[in-house]
Amino acid sequence: MTDTATAPDVTGATKPTTKPARPFFSSGPCAKPPGWDASKLATDSLGRSHRSKIGKQRLQYCIDLMRELLNLPDTHRIGIVPGSDTGAFEMAMWTMLGARPVTALAWESFGEGWVTDAVKQLKIDPTGIRAGYGQLPDLGQIDWTNDVLFTWNGTTSGVRVPNADFIPETREGLSFADATSGVFAYDIDWSKIDVATFSWQKVLGGEGGHGVLILGPRAVERLESYTPAWPLPKVFRLVSKGKLTEGIFKGETINTPSMLAVEDCIASLEWAKSLGAGGLIARSDANAAALDRIVETRDWLGHLAADPASRSKTSVCLTVEGADEAFIKAMAGALEKEGAAFDVAGYRDAPPGLRIWCGATVDTADIEALGPWLDWAYATAKAAA
């Protein structure tokens, strides 16, 4: 394990002898829960129609588990939709935007993506409030008579909103939160959220391809009272004859889901339930704290997000002194070759650096074991440069 008492000398770092037991640090899809084994997945629903009795039951059970773990109030609906978090957020944008002006917050790649789609696809001219990678924009600038789009936790920048205090109870517009790297890792005040989306491939460590859409009562009112000016693809349609299609939020998915992915998600949720919502948050907090201790004792390593109050505790983005894209590629490649850490290079559009997933499915001991390997990879890449 990493000795955090003094800063290590990496001038001629030797290869460590102890590897993380599970070197899975990707920020999506993320590490499976501890003890995960494909042979433990329930299989009775496989090969069956998702519209069969067992198919509907398992989909509803998945939804019920998510509701329980998120402490989601009865006022909010939750449904499984196609296209991962991207599909879920696009669905929300296409079905609800256009009724009033829009403000879009962007401080990382996906936030910028929502701005681009609003402008180029929906032909909306949103007010943009931006900040560079590692920074959070001034949330006090937001005009809440507008609909507001934001990422709760910026996966590609390692910057998050500290809490929901910036969202007023008496807002006129709707709050749209892309919360894919935030749910199950932070305590979210659902009274402040009208629309939220996520994919279970993140904090739950599930398989990709499926999104989750959460609608508060104000979002449902918008859907039932407003018809967008643009045509809606079938997979985006949430309303029939002016009323919300309630079946979507009871396990009757718009398109055919992978029941294997659903069963995998259920297994993750049952593991999560054994810990409780507080347990999941505590694991993420402990992992982030362990990584922070590694950073604090290395003068060549830093946090892209300078302010701890808005620093992610899941997708932690790190700077490496003097590193360019090739240097980071060399470090990540060396770690992968040794089986010490997988998928730790930063996002392709972000500044060159490392990105370490610290969500609940990662074990703190593996974060701690990573420190000496980062020293070795840094020294190896530097020697080869």
Salt bridges, closest charged atoms under 4 A:
GLU68 OE1 - LYS273 NZ 3.58
GLU112 OE2 - ARG130 NE 2.71
ASP147 OD2 - ARG222 NH1 2.81
GLU172 OE1 - ARG100 NH1 3.92
ASP194 OD2 - ARG171 NE 2.92
ASP194 OD2 - ARG218 NH1 2.91
GLU207 OE2 - LYS32 NZ 2.58
GLU246 OE2 - ARG77 NH2 2.84
GLU263 OE1 - ARG58 NH2 2.67
ASP264 OD2 - LYS32 NZ 2.67
ASP285 OD1 - LYS313 NZ 3.50
ASP292 OD1 - HIS303 NE2 2.75
ASP292 OD1 - ARG311 NH1 3.58
GLU338 OE2 - LYS15 NZ 3.01
ASP363 OD2 - ARG22 NH2 3.25
ASP363 OD1 - ARG283 NH2 2.74
GLU368 OE2 - ARG293 NH2 3.61
ASP375 OD1 - ARG298 NE 2.70
